[in-house]
């Protein structure tokens, strides 16, 4: 690729970035102009939504912690049952080998 083509591509990427930034600024300005409520009302609604979201997250994390606790208990019980079964089978094999 020659140097001129590389420079043209670099300028093109810069133009895309400038276009994106200008478009975002225009979009933000339009959003402010057509917002359905005042700034105070919008902030209040955002705060309420944030509080609801935090409550949902706290509820979900609490549920996950409870479920993890239950799973931990299940694993502990399963390991203990496996140990008991292994020990019982080992004793049975030892007794069988002594009888033979």
TORPA-4810 file (N, C-alpha, C, O; in nm, 3 decimals):
<nodes>
NODE_1_0.086_-0.116_0.000_0.000_0.000_0.000_0.091_0.123_0.000_0.187_0.128_0.076_X
NODE_2_0.060_0.220_-0.084_0.147_0.337_-0.089_0.110_0.437_0.020_0.005_0.424_0.084_X
NODE_3_0.197_0.537_0.040_0.180_0.634_0.148_0.055_0.720_0.130_-0.011_0.753_0.229_X
NODE_4_0.022_0.755_0.007_-0.096_0.840_-0.017_-0.224_0.769_0.027_-0.311_0.831_0.088_X
NODE_5_-0.235_0.640_-0.002_-0.354_0.564_0.036_-0.366_0.556_0.188_-0.476_0.569_0.241_X
NODE_6_-0.256_0.535_0.257_-0.258_0.529_0.404_-0.303_0.662_0.464_-0.381_0.665_0.559_X
NODE_7_-0.254_0.770_0.407_-0.293_0.903_0.457_-0.441_0.929_0.431_-0.510_0.986_0.516_X
NODE_8_-0.491_0.888_0.313_-0.633_0.906_0.282_-0.719_0.828_0.380_-0.821_0.878_0.426_X
NODE_9_-0.680_0.705_0.412_-0.755_0.623_0.507_-0.754_0.686_0.646_-0.857_0.688_0.714_X
NODE_10_-0.638_0.739_0.688_-0.628_0.801_0.819_-0.718_0.924_0.827_-0.786_0.944_0.928_X
NODE_11_-0.720_1.006_0.721_-0.807_1.123_0.720_-0.954_1.081_0.722_-1.036_1.146_0.786_X
NODE_12_-0.986_0.974_0.652_-1.124_0.925_0.650_-1.169_0.879_0.787_-1.282_0.908_0.827_X
NODE_13_-1.084_0.808_0.858_-1.120_0.763_0.994_-1.140_0.882_1.086_-1.230_0.880_1.171_X
NODE_14_-1.060_0.984_1.071_-1.076_1.105_1.152_-1.208_1.173_1.122_-1.275_1.224_1.212_X
NODE_15_-1.246_1.173_0.995_-1.374_1.234_0.957_-1.491_1.158_1.018_-1.589_1.218_1.063_X
NODE_16_-1.480_1.028_1.020_-1.587_0.948_1.081_-1.599_0.979_1.230_-1.710_0.989_1.283_X
NODE_17_-1.486_0.995_1.296_-1.488_1.024_1.439_-1.549_1.161_1.466_-1.629_1.177_1.558_X
NODE_18_-1.510_1.259_1.386_-1.566_1.393_1.402_-1.717_1.389_1.377_-1.794_1.449_1.452_X
NODE_19_-1.758_1.320_1.273_-1.901_1.307_1.243_-1.975_1.242_1.358_-2.085_1.285_1.392_X
NODE_20_-1.917_1.140_1.417_-1.980_1.071_1.530_-1.997_1.165_1.649_-2.105_1.171_1.708_X
NODE_21_-1.891_1.239_1.683_-1.897_1.331_1.797_-1.999_1.441_1.774_-2.076_1.475_1.864_X
NODE_22_-2.000_1.498_1.653_-2.097_1.603_1.620_-2.239_1.547_1.627_-2.328_1.611_1.681_X
NODE_23_-2.260_1.429_1.573_-2.392_1.366_1.578_-2.438_1.339_1.720_-2.554_1.360_1.753_X
NODE_24_-2.346_1.292_1.804_-2.380_1.266_1.944_-2.417_1.395_2.015_-2.512_1.397_2.094_X
NODE_25_-2.344_1.502_1.989_-2.374_1.632_2.053_-2.510_1.683_2.007_-2.587_1.732_2.089_X
NODE_26_-2.539_1.672_1.879_-2.669_1.717_1.828_-2.781_1.633_1.890_-2.884_1.687_1.931_X
NODE_27_-2.760_1.502_1.896_-2.860_1.414_1.957_-2.885_1.447_2.102_-3.000_1.448_2.146_X
NODE_28_-2.780_1.475_2.178_-2.796_1.511_2.319_-2.871_1.643_2.332_-2.955_1.657_2.421_X
NODE_29_-2.841_1.738_2.245_-2.911_1.867_2.248_-3.059_1.851_2.218_-3.143_1.912_2.285_X
NODE_30_-3.092_1.771_2.119_-3.233_1.747_2.086_-3.303_1.676_2.202_-3.416_1.711_2.235_X
NODE_31_-3.236_1.579_2.262_-3.296_1.508_2.375_-3.329_1.603_2.489_-3.433_1.590_2.553_X
NODE_32_-3.240_1.699_2.515_-3.267_1.797_2.620_-3.385_1.887_2.585_-3.463_1.925_2.672_X
NODE_33_-3.397_1.921_2.458_-3.505_2.010_2.417_-3.642_1.942_2.422_-3.742_2.008_2.451_X
NODE_34_-3.648_1.814_2.395_-3.777_1.745_2.389_-3.804_1.659_2.513_-3.899_1.581_2.515_X
NODE_35_-3.721_1.673_2.615_-3.741_1.595_2.738_-3.879_1.625_2.796_-3.921_1.740_2.798_X
NODE_36_-3.950_1.521_2.843_-4.087_1.540_2.889_-4.100_1.613_3.023_-4.208_1.663_3.054_X
NODE_37_-3.996_1.621_3.100_-4.006_1.684_3.231_-3.894_1.784_3.253_-3.803_1.796_3.172_X
NODE_38_-3.905_1.854_3.364_-3.799_1.950_3.399_-3.675_1.873_3.445_-3.680_1.752_3.464_X
NODE_39_-3.567_1.944_3.462_-3.445_1.880_3.509_-3.463_1.816_3.645_-3.416_1.705_3.668_X
NODE_40_-3.532_1.886_3.735_-3.555_1.831_3.869_-3.640_1.705_3.861_-3.612_1.607_3.931_X
NODE_41_-3.743_1.707_3.778_-3.830_1.589_3.762_-3.752_1.472_3.703_-3.766_1.358_3.748_X
NODE_42_-3.672_1.501_3.603_-3.592_1.395_3.540_-3.494_1.335_3.640_-3.480_1.213_3.646_X
NODE_43_-3.427_1.420_3.720_-3.334_1.369_3.821_-3.407_1.285_3.924_-3.356_1.182_3.967_X
NODE_44_-3.528_1.327_3.966_-3.606_1.252_4.063_-3.641_1.113_4.007_-3.627_1.013_4.076_X
NODE_45_-3.687_1.110_3.881_-3.723_0.982_3.821_-3.601_0.893_3.806_-3.609_0.772_3.830_X
NODE_46_-3.489_0.950_3.766_-3.366_0.871_3.755_-3.326_0.815_3.891_-3.285_0.699_3.901_X
NODE_47_-3.338_0.896_3.996_-3.305_0.850_4.131_-3.396_0.736_4.175_-3.350_0.639_4.235_X
NODE_48_-3.527_0.748_4.144_-3.621_0.640_4.179_-3.587_0.511_4.104_-3.589_0.402_4.161_X
NODE_49_-3.557_0.526_3.975_-3.521_0.408_3.896_-3.392_0.344_3.947_-3.380_0.222_3.952_X
NODE_50_-3.297_0.428_3.986_-3.172_0.376_4.041_-3.198_0.302_4.171_-3.141_0.195_4.192_X
NODE_51_-3.282_0.357_4.258_-3.314_0.292_4.385_-3.382_0.158_4.361_-3.350_0.059_4.427_X
NODE_52_-3.476_0.153_4.266_-3.544_0.026_4.234_-3.445_-0.076_4.181_-3.451_-0.193_4.218_X
NODE_53_-3.355_-0.030_4.095_-3.255_-0.121_4.039_-3.164_-0.175_4.148_-3.132_-0.294_4.149_X
NODE_54_-3.121_-0.089_4.238_-3.035_-0.135_4.348_-3.108_-0.236_4.435_-3.049_-0.337_4.476_X
NODE_55_-3.237_-0.211_4.463_-3.314_-0.307_4.543_-3.324_-0.441_4.474_-3.312_-0.546_4.538_X
NODE_56_-3.346_-0.439_4.343_-3.353_-0.565_4.268_-3.220_-0.639_4.274_-3.216_-0.761_4.294_X
NODE_57_-3.112_-0.565_4.257_-2.979_-0.627_4.261_-2.953_-0.686_4.399_-2.902_-0.797_4.411_X
NODE_58_-2.988_-0.611_4.504_-2.969_-0.663_4.640_-3.052_-0.788_4.663_-3.004_-0.884_4.724_X
NODE_59_-3.176_-0.789_4.613_-3.261_-0.907_4.627_-3.203_-1.026_4.553_-3.204_-1.138_4.603_X
NODE_60_-3.154_-1.001_4.432_-3.094_-1.110_4.354_-2.968_-1.163_4.422_-2.948_-1.284_4.429_X
NODE_61_-2.884_-1.072_4.470_-2.759_-1.118_4.533_-2.788_-1.194_4.662_-2.718_-1.289_4.695_X
NODE_62_-2.890_-1.152_4.734_-2.929_-1.224_4.855_-2.976_-1.365_4.819_-2.941_-1.462_4.885_X
NODE_63_-3.057_-1.374_4.714_-3.105_-1.505_4.669_-2.991_-1.594_4.624_-2.990_-1.714_4.652_X
NODE_64_-2.895_-1.535_4.554_-2.778_-1.612_4.509_-2.698_-1.662_4.629_-2.654_-1.777_4.631_X
NODE_65_-2.679_-1.574_4.730_-2.604_-1.616_4.849_-2.677_-1.731_4.920_-2.613_-1.827_4.965_X
NODE_66_-2.808_-1.721_4.931_-2.884_-1.829_4.995_-2.870_-1.959_4.918_-2.849_-2.065_4.978_X
NODE_67_-2.881_-1.951_4.787_-2.871_-2.072_4.704_-2.731_-2.131_4.713_-2.715_-2.253_4.717_X
NODE_68_-2.629_-2.046_4.715_-2.492_-2.097_4.729_-2.473_-2.167_4.863_-2.405_-2.269_4.871_X
NODE_69_-2.534_-2.111_4.969_-2.528_-2.177_5.100_-2.591_-2.315_5.095_-2.537_-2.410_5.151_X
NODE_70_-2.707_-2.326_5.028_-2.774_-2.456_5.015_-2.687_-2.553_4.936_-2.674_-2.670_4.973_X
NODE_71_-2.627_-2.504_4.827_-2.540_-2.591_4.747_-2.419_-2.637_4.826_-2.376_-2.751_4.814_X
NODE_72_-2.365_-2.547_4.908_-2.249_-2.584_4.990_-2.287_-2.696_5.086_-2.212_-2.792_5.104_X
NODE_73_-2.405_-2.682_5.149_-2.451_-2.787_5.240_-2.468_-2.919_5.166_-2.431_-3.024_5.218_X
NODE_74_-2.524_-2.914_5.045_-2.542_-3.036_4.966_-2.409_-3.101_4.934_-2.396_-3.223_4.940_X
NODE_75_-2.309_-3.020_4.899_-2.177_-3.075_4.866_-2.114_-3.137_4.989_-2.055_-3.245_4.981_X
NODE_76_-2.125_-3.070_5.105_-2.068_-3.124_5.228_-2.133_-3.259_5.260_-2.064_-3.354_5.296_X
NODE_77_-2.265_-3.266_5.248_-2.336_-3.392_5.273_-2.293_-3.500_5.175_-2.273_-3.615_5.214_X
NODE_78_-2.279_-3.464_5.048_-2.239_-3.562_4.946_-2.099_-3.615_4.973_-2.073_-3.734_4.960_X
NODE_79_-2.008_-3.526_5.011_-1.871_-3.568_5.041_-1.870_-3.661_5.162_-1.802_-3.764_5.161_X
NODE_80_-1.945_-3.626_5.265_-1.950_-3.710_5.384_-2.010_-3.847_5.352_-1.960_-3.949_5.400_X
NODE_81_-2.116_-3.849_5.272_-2.176_-3.977_5.231_-2.077_-4.059_5.152_-2.067_-4.181_5.170_X
NODE_82_-2.001_-3.994_5.062_-1.899_-4.065_4.984_-1.791_-4.123_5.073_-1.746_-4.235_5.051_X
NODE_83_-1.747_-4.048_5.173_-1.645_-4.098_5.266_-1.696_-4.218_5.344_-1.625_-4.318_5.359_X
NODE_84_-1.819_-4.208_5.393_-1.876_-4.319_5.470_-1.890_-4.443_5.383_-1.858_-4.553_5.427_X
NODE_85_-1.935_-4.425_5.260_-1.951_-4.538_5.169_-1.816_-4.601_5.138_-1.803_-4.724_5.138_X
NODE_86_-1.716_-4.518_5.111_-1.583_-4.570_5.082_-1.529_-4.647_5.202_-1.475_-4.757_5.186_X
NODE_87_-1.543_-4.590_5.321_-1.495_-4.655_5.442_-1.566_-4.789_5.463_-1.503_-4.889_5.496_X
NODE_88_-1.696_-4.790_5.445_-1.774_-4.913_5.462_-1.731_-5.019_5.361_-1.713_-5.135_5.397_X
NODE_89_-1.714_-4.980_5.235_-1.671_-5.074_5.131_-1.531_-5.127_5.160_-1.504_-5.245_5.138_X
NODE_90_-1.442_-5.041_5.208_-1.306_-5.084_5.240_-1.308_-5.187_5.353_-1.238_-5.288_5.347_X
NODE_91_-1.387_-5.160_5.456_-1.399_-5.256_5.568_-1.456_-5.388_5.519_-1.411_-5.495_5.562_X
NODE_92_-1.555_-5.382_5.430_-1.615_-5.506_5.377_-1.513_-5.585_5.298_-1.509_-5.708_5.307_X
NODE_93_-1.431_-5.515_5.218_-1.328_-5.586_5.140_-1.223_-5.647_5.233_-1.176_-5.758_5.209_X
NODE_94_-1.186_-5.575_5.338_-1.087_-5.628_5.432_-1.140_-5.751_5.504_-1.067_-5.849_5.522_X
NODE_95_-1.266_-5.747_5.545_-1.325_-5.861_5.612_-1.335_-5.980_5.517_-1.311_-6.094_5.558_X
NODE_96_-1.369_-5.954_5.392_-1.380_-6.060_5.294_-1.244_-6.123_5.267_-1.234_-6.245_5.251_X
NODE_97_-1.138_-6.041_5.263_-1.005_-6.095_5.238_-0.954_-6.174_5.357_-0.875_-6.268_5.339_X
NODE_98_-0.996_-6.141_5.479_-0.956_-6.217_5.597_-1.028_-6.350_5.604_-0.974_-6.447_5.655_X
NODE_99_-1.149_-6.355_5.552_-1.228_-6.478_5.555_-1.173_-6.577_5.454_-1.176_-6.698_5.479_X
NODE_100_-1.124_-6.530_5.344_-1.075_-6.621_5.239_-0.945_-6.676_5.271_-0.890_-6.754_5.193_X
</nodes>
